[in-house]
Amino acid sequence: MHDVADSDSLRHANVKSVQQYIDERPMWPDGTRLPSVPMTGMQWRIWALAAAGKFFEGFVVFMTGVALPLISREFGIGAAQNGLISAASLMGILVGAVGLGGMSDYFGRKRMFIVEMVIFVAFLVLLVACTNFISLVICLFGLGVALGCDYPTAHMIISESIPSTSRGKLVLAAFGFQALGALGGTAVGFLVLSTVPNLDAWRWMYGTAIIPALAVTIGRFYITESPSWLHIRGAVDRAEAAATRLLVRTPQYPTSIALSREIDDAATGHGHGSFLALFARRNLRATIFASVPWFLQDLGTYGIGIFTPTILGAAFGAKADHVRSVTDLILNDILAAKGAALITMLLIVGIIFAVILADKVGRIWLQVIGFIGCAAGLLIASFSDGFEGSTKTIIIFAGFMLFNFMTNLGPNAQTYLLAGEVFPTAIRGTGAGFAAAVGKIGAVATAFLFPILLAGIGTGPLLYILVGTSILGAVVTWVFRIETNGVSLDEIGH
């Protein structure tokens, strides 16, 4: 009995949280600790499968832009129906982010990580076989649902499995695969158009993603569930087993994992995963901080898009105003693909800097500086109203480049990163999903309102409004800031 009591006492003394075990640095025999925590094979597998999901997200979204003119021609779709196609994807993302993303708080990160890819592959296969407009809208809505679910789920599956000191760069590096996917989707679209110059080319474009996406879906069955999620749900034995599997190394450390049988009330968010817990007093700051800047960031992103046709026309030549044949349509589409590649390259440069600086400078400063830089880019673009010809194009292009670099360095990257960090574990999926949905609401609202405002008040005044919303984004970020740089998710939850 004495030995058992001693064993229990020793076990209790060694009890740590899941994140503390993940953050534990190995020690040399002389007592010197390594400067950083090396990643395990399982941690890299989780990261790679999440990054692959982000790649497919960018791949399909940008490919849709290339495929849409061909789809419109084949199905005889008009301008109003084109708008419905865009709305279907956005509505799907809204539903997926709030609905399925929030479900990861109830059913687990791994389960929803798999479900979203199953939905993605299923609707991708159906999309290739579409024969009419209604089925097309349904398939794009389904793809949107899968992409919306991925916003919170991919972030959490990474951030709850890796060391706190490298969380920022690894989450953002995975997020950066969205831009690489966009570049890949544009490149595949260009190659398919060049190889199969007919209306059926769009089916081949989407078809290229089916086998790789299926492989990623299968791979997701072979990862661990989030030990932190299991622990706050009271499944302590399963959490210990998952953490042990997550941290397999040679030589092995930690040698054993013992988690507390008492669940910290702060980690449950005082709402046990309910949506209303986001608006409880202790979580309201995080909800505002995660969602309002994301909403404001989307306003500016759409605003700078006003100038995209001007920039692309100057860079690659104007498209034919009146499409007289399938050949004209294909040539216009190739020009659009080249333009999309230019935009994506600018975004990739920004995300590379975000990955490098997120854990060094900190999320708050990057988001504040990024918003101010976006405001400067929009302001520079607004000055083009007083010029004509090449000077006008140069000014627009300068503002465009600055905006795209600063948004991916700052608010576009950091809002995604912060939304998955600032909430307690039990409501992290719901909170991150809600923030993503609020951002997309901003995108939908501006899609309807901006053409009206552009016609009513003109380009200059509209851009001045967007300069103001970008500055407001910097202010809201600073006032409601919650610093997460290098901080354990356990401490953020408190």
C-alpha positions in Angstrom: 0.0 0.0 0.0 2.9 2.3 0.8 4.4 1.7 -2.6 1.1 2.4 -4.3 0.6 5.7 -2.4 4.1 6.8 -3.3 3.4 6.0 -7.0 0.2 8.0 -6.9 2.0 10.9 -5.3 4.7 10.8 -7.9 2.2 10.6 -10.7 0.3 13.6 -9.3 3.5 15.6 -9.0 4.3 15.0 -12.6 0.8 16.0 -13.9 1.0 18.6 -16.7 -1.4 19.9 -19.3 -1.3 18.5 -22.9 0.3 21.7 -24.1 3.0 21.6 -21.4 4.0 18.1 -22.6 4.0 19.3 -26.2 6.2 22.3 -25.3 8.6 20.3 -23.2 12.2 20.6 -24.4 14.5 17.6 -24.3 17.5 17.7 -21.9 21.1 16.5 -22.5 22.5 14.2 -19.8 24.4 17.2 -18.3 21.1 19.0 -17.7 21.3 21.4 -20.6 18.0 21.8 -22.5 17.8 22.1 -26.3 16.9 25.6 -27.5 13.8 24.5 -29.3 11.3 21.6 -29.4 11.8 19.3 -32.4 8.7 18.2 -34.3 7.7 14.6 -34.3 6.7 12.6 -37.4 3.0 12.7 -36.3 3.1 16.5 -35.9 4.6 16.9 -39.4 1.9 14.5 -40.8 -0.9 16.6 -39.3 0.6 19.8 -40.6 1.1 18.4 -44.1 -2.5 17.1 -44.4 -3.8 20.4 -43.2 -1.6 22.3 -45.6 -2.9 20.1 -48.4 -6.4 21.0 -47.6 -5.5 24.7 -47.9 -3.8 24.0 -51.2 -7.1 22.5 -52.6 -9.0 25.4 -51.3 -6.9 27.9 -53.3 -6.8 25.5 -56.2 -10.5 25.1 -56.6 -11.5 28.8 -55.9 -9.0 30.2 -58.4 -9.8 27.5 -61.0 -13.5 28.4 -60.7 -12.5 31.9 -61.9 -10.8 30.4 -65.0 -13.6 27.8 -65.6 -16.6 30.1 -65.1 -16.6 31.7 -68.6 -16.5 28.2 -70.2 -19.3 27.0 -67.9 -21.4 30.1 -68.7 -21.1 29.5 -72.4 -21.9 25.7 -72.2 -25.0 26.2 -70.0 -26.1 29.5 -71.5 -25.8 31.3 -68.1 -26.5 35.1 -68.0 -25.2 37.8 -65.7 -27.8 37.2 -63.0 -27.1 33.5 -62.9 -23.3 34.2 -62.7 -24.0 36.2 -59.6 -26.0 33.2 -58.1 -23.0 31.0 -58.8 -20.7 33.3 -56.8 -23.3 33.6 -54.0 -23.6 29.8 -53.8 -19.9 29.4 -53.0 -20.0 32.2 -50.4 -23.2 30.9 -48.8 -21.6 27.5 -48.6 -18.5 28.9 -46.8 -20.7 30.8 -44.4 -22.7 27.6 -43.5 -19.5 25.5 -43.3 -17.6 27.9 -41.1 -20.3 28.4 -38.5 -22.1 25.0 -38.8 -19.5 22.3 -39.5 -16.5 24.3 -38.0 -18.4 24.6 -34.8 -19.2 20.9 -34.8 -15.6 20.2 -34.2 -16.2 21.4 -30.6 -18.8 18.6 -30.2 -17.6 15.7 -32.4 -13.8 16.3 -32.4 -11.2 17.9 -34.6 -10.1 14.7 -36.4 -13.7 13.7 -37.2 -14.6 17.0 -38.9 -11.1 17.1 -40.5 -12.1 14.0 -42.3 -15.7 14.9 -42.9 -14.8 18.2 -44.7 -12.6 16.3 -47.2 -15.2 13.7 -47.8 -17.7 16.4 -48.6 -15.1 18.2 -50.8 -14.3 15.1 -52.8 -18.0 14.1 -53.2 -19.1 17.5 -54.6 -15.9 17.7 -56.7 -16.8 14.4 -58.5 -20.4 15.6 -58.9 -19.3 19.0 -60.3 -17.3 17.3 -63.0 -20.5 15.4 -64.0 -22.8 18.4 -63.9 -25.3 18.7 -66.7 -27.4 21.8 -65.8 -27.3 25.1 -63.9 -29.2 23.9 -60.8 -26.8 21.0 -60.2 -23.9 23.3 -60.7 -25.1 25.7 -58.0 -25.7 22.8 -55.6 -22.2 21.4 -56.2 -20.5 24.8 -55.7 -22.5 25.3 -52.5 -21.3 21.9 -51.3 -17.7 22.8 -52.1 -18.2 26.0 -50.2 -19.4 24.1 -47.1 -16.3 22.0 -47.1 -14.0 25.0 -47.5 -15.9 26.9 -44.8 -15.4 24.0 -42.4 -11.7 24.0 -43.1 -11.2 27.6 -41.9 -11.4 26.7 -38.2 -10.7 23.0 -38.3 -7.3 23.0 -40.2 -6.1 25.7 -37.8 -7.1 23.8 -34.7 -5.8 20.5 -35.8 -2.3 22.1 -36.2 -2.3 24.6 -33.3 -3.5 22.1 -30.7 -0.8 19.6 -31.7 2.4 21.7 -32.0 4.8 23.7 -29.7 3.6 27.1 -28.7 6.9 28.8 -29.9 6.4 27.7 -33.5 2.6 27.8 -33.7 2.4 31.1 -35.6 4.9 30.2 -38.4 3.5 26.7 -38.9 -0.2 27.7 -39.0 0.6 30.6 -41.4 2.9 28.3 -43.5 -0.1 26.0 -43.9 -2.4 28.9 -44.7 0.1 30.0 -47.3 -0.6 26.9 -49.3 -3.9 28.5 -50.2 -1.9 31.0 -52.3 0.2 28.2 -53.7 -3.0 26.3 -54.5 -4.3 29.3 -56.3 -1.1 29.5 -58.4 -1.4 25.8 -59.1 -5.1 26.0 -60.0 -4.3 28.9 -62.4 -1.4 27.0 -63.9 -3.5 23.9 -64.4 -6.3 25.9 -65.9 -3.9 27.5 -68.3 -2.4 24.1 -69.3 -5.8 22.5 -69.8 -7.0 25.5 -71.9 -3.9 25.2 -74.0 -4.2 21.4 -74.4 -8.0 21.0 -74.6 -9.2 24.3 -76.2 -12.9 23.6 -76.1 -15.9 24.1 -73.7 -15.3 20.8 -72.0 -11.9 22.0 -70.7 -13.5 23.1 -67.4 -14.4 19.5 -66.5 -10.8 18.4 -67.0 -9.6 21.3 -64.8 -11.7 20.1 -61.8 -11.0 16.5 -62.5 -7.3 16.9 -61.9 -7.9 17.5 -58.2 -10.0 14.4 -57.5 -7.3 11.7 -57.0 -4.9 13.9 -54.9 -7.9 15.1 -52.8 -8.9 11.4 -52.2 -5.4 10.6 -51.1 -5.4 13.4 -48.6 -8.8 12.2 -47.3 -7.5 8.7 -46.7 -4.4 10.2 -45.0 -6.5 12.0 -42.5 -7.8 8.8 -41.0 -4.3 8.0 -39.8 -3.7 11.0 -37.5 -4.4 11.4 -33.8 -7.3 13.2 -32.3 -6.5 16.5 -30.6 -5.4 15.4 -27.0 -6.4 18.9 -25.7 -10.0 18.5 -27.0 -10.2 14.9 -25.6 -9.0 16.2 -22.2 -11.5 19.0 -21.8 -14.2 16.6 -22.8 -13.2 14.4 -19.8 -11.8 11.5 -21.9 -8.5 11.6 -19.9 -7.3 8.1 -20.8 -7.9 8.7 -24.5 -6.2 12.1 -24.2 -3.1 10.5 -22.7 -3.0 7.8 -25.4 -3.4 10.4 -28.1 -0.7 12.6 -26.6 1.6 9.6 -26.3 1.0 8.8 -30.0 1.5 12.4 -31.0 4.9 12.7 -29.2 6.6 9.5 -30.4 10.4 10.2 -30.8 13.8 8.6 -30.7 15.0 8.9 -28.0 11.6 9.0 -26.4 10.5 12.0 -24.3 8.5 12.6 -22.4 8.8 9.0 -21.1 5.3 9.0 -19.8 2.2 11.3 -19.9 -0.1 11.8 -16.9 -2.9 14.3 -17.3 -5.1 15.8 -14.5 -8.4 14.1 -13.9 -9.8 17.5 -12.9 -10.9 19.5 -15.9 -10.1 23.2 -15.7 -13.3 25.2 -15.9 -11.6 28.0 -17.8 -10.7 25.7 -20.7 -14.4 24.9 -21.2 -15.1 28.6 -21.9 -17.9 28.5 -19.2 -20.3 27.4 -22.0 -19.3 23.9 -22.7 -19.1 24.5 -26.5 -22.3 26.5 -26.9 -22.6 29.3 -29.5 -23.9 31.8 -26.9 -20.7 31.3 -24.9 -19.0 33.5 -27.5 -20.9 36.4 -26.2 -20.4 35.7 -22.5 -18.5 38.4 -20.7 -15.3 36.4 -20.4 -15.2 35.6 -24.1 -16.7 38.7 -25.7 -13.4 40.5 -26.0 -12.0 37.5 -28.0 -15.1 37.4 -30.2 -14.8 41.1 -31.1 -11.1 40.8 -31.6 -11.4 37.8 -33.9 -14.3 38.8 -36.0 -14.5 42.6 -36.5 -10.9 43.1 -38.0 -11.6 40.1 -40.3 -14.8 41.9 -41.5 -13.0 45.2 -42.1 -10.1 43.4 -43.9 -12.6 41.9 -46.4 -14.0 45.4 -47.1 -10.6 46.6 -48.2 -9.8 43.5 -50.2 -12.9 44.0 -52.3 -12.2 47.7 -52.6 -8.8 47.2 -54.2 -10.4 44.7 -56.6 -12.1 47.7 -58.3 -8.7 48.3 -60.1 -7.9 44.7 -60.9 -9.2 44.9 -64.6 -7.2 48.1 -65.2 -4.0 46.5 -63.9 -4.4 43.3 -65.7 -5.3 45.0 -69.0 -2.1 47.1 -68.8 0.0 44.1 -67.9 -1.3 41.5 -70.3 -3.4 43.3 -72.9 -7.1 44.1 -73.0 -9.6 41.2 -73.5 -12.0 41.1 -76.4 -15.1 43.1 -75.5 -17.4 41.0 -77.7 -16.8 37.3 -77.7 -17.6 36.1 -81.2 -16.4 32.5 -80.9 -15.1 29.8 -78.6 -11.6 30.8 -79.7 -12.2 34.4 -78.4 -13.5 32.9 -75.2 -10.4 30.7 -74.7 -8.0 33.6 -75.4 -9.8 35.8 -72.9 -9.7 33.0 -70.4 -5.9 32.6 -70.9 -5.4 36.3 -70.3 -7.5 36.0 -67.1 -5.4 33.0 -65.9 -2.2 35.1 -66.4 -3.7 37.9 -64.4 -4.7 35.6 -61.6 -1.2 34.3 -61.5 0.2 37.9 -61.1 -2.2 38.6 -58.2 -1.3 35.3 -56.5 2.5 36.0 -56.8 2.0 39.3 -54.9 0.1 37.5 -52.2 2.7 34.7 -51.8 5.4 37.3 -51.1 3.3 38.8 -48.3 2.6 35.4 -46.7 6.3 34.5 -46.8 7.1 37.6 -44.7 4.2 36.8 -42.4 5.5 33.3 -41.8 9.0 34.6 -41.0 7.8 37.4 -38.7 4.7 36.1 -36.9 6.6 34.5 -34.0 9.3 37.2 -33.9 7.4 40.5 -34.2 4.1 39.2 -32.9 0.6 39.0 -34.4 -0.7 42.3 -33.0 2.0 44.5 -34.5 1.8 42.7 -37.9 -1.9 43.2 -38.0 -1.8 46.8 -37.0 1.0 47.7 -39.4 -0.7 45.6 -42.1 -3.9 47.5 -41.8 -2.1 50.9 -41.9 -0.2 49.6 -45.0 -3.5 48.6 -46.6 -4.8 52.1 -46.0 -1.7 53.5 -47.6 -2.2 51.3 -50.6 -5.8 52.3 -51.0 -4.9 56.0 -50.6 -2.2 55.7 -53.3 -4.7 54.1 -55.7 -7.2 56.9 -55.1 -4.6 59.5 -56.3 -4.9 57.9 -59.8 -8.2 59.9 -60.3 -6.1 63.0 -61.2 -4.0 61.4 -63.9 -4.4 59.7 -67.3 -2.6 57.1 -69.4 0.6 55.3 -68.2 0.9 57.6 -65.1 -2.5 56.6 -63.9 -1.7 52.9 -64.4 1.6 53.2 -62.5 -0.1 54.8 -59.5 -2.8 52.2 -59.4 -0.3 49.4 -59.8 1.8 50.9 -56.9 -1.2 51.0 -54.6 -2.3 47.6 -55.7 1.1 46.0 -55.0 1.4 47.7 -51.6 -2.1 46.6 -50.6 -1.6 43.0 -51.6 1.7 42.7 -49.8 0.5 44.4 -46.6 -2.8 42.5 -46.4 -1.1 39.1 -46.5 1.7 40.3 -44.2 -1.0 41.7 -41.8 -4.8 41.3 -41.6 -5.4 38.6 -44.1 -2.9 36.2 -42.5 -3.1 37.4 -38.9 -6.9 37.4 -38.6 -6.9 33.8 -39.6 -4.1 33.0 -37.1 -5.6 34.9 -34.2 -9.2 33.6 -34.7 -8.0 30.1 -34.0 -5.9 31.1 -30.9 -7.9 33.5 -28.7 -10.8 31.2 -27.6 -10.8 28.5 -24.9 -10.4 24.9 -26.2 -14.1 24.0 -25.8 -15.4 26.8 -28.0 -12.3 27.3 -30.3 -14.0 25.8 -33.3 -17.2 27.7 -32.8 -15.3 31.0 -32.3 -12.9 30.6 -35.2 -15.9 29.6 -37.5 -17.9 32.6 -36.4 -15.0 34.9 -37.1 -14.6 33.4 -40.6 -18.3 33.7 -41.3 -18.4 37.4 -40.2 -15.5 38.1 -42.6 -17.5 36.4 -45.5 -20.6 38.4 -44.5 -18.4 41.5 -45.2 -17.4 40.1 -48.6 -21.1 39.4 -49.5 -22.3 42.8 -48.3 -19.6 44.7 -50.3 -20.3 42.6 -53.4 -23.9 44.0 -53.4 -23.2 47.5 -52.0 -20.0 48.6 -53.8 -21.3 48.7 -57.3 -24.1 50.9 -56.0 -21.7 53.2 -54.1 -19.3 53.2 -57.0 -22.0 54.5 -59.3 -23.4 57.0 -56.7 -20.3 58.6 -55.2 -17.4 57.6 -57.5 -14.1 55.8 -57.1 -12.3 58.4 -55.1 -14.8 58.9 -52.2 -15.4 55.1 -52.0 -11.6 54.5 -51.6 -11.4 57.2 -48.9 -14.1 55.3 -47.0 -12.1 52.1 -47.3 -9.0 53.9 -46.1 -11.0 54.8 -43.0 -12.2 51.2 -42.5 -8.6 49.9 -42.7 -7.5 52.5 -40.1 -10.5 51.4 -38.0 -9.2 47.8 -38.3 -5.8 48.9 -36.8 -7.6 50.7 -34.0 -9.9 47.8 -33.1 -7.0 45.4 -33.2 -5.0 47.5 -30.8 -7.9 48.3 -28.4 -9.1 44.7 -28.1 -5.7 43.0 -28.5 -5.0 39.6 -27.0 -1.3 38.7 -27.5 -0.8 35.1 -28.4 2.7 35.2 -29.6 4.6 32.2 -28.0 1.8 31.9 -25.4 0.5 28.4 -24.5 -3.1 27.8 -25.6 -3.8 26.8 -22.0 -2.9 30.4 -20.9 -4.8 32.0 -23.7 -7.8 30.0 -22.7 -7.6 31.7 -19.2 
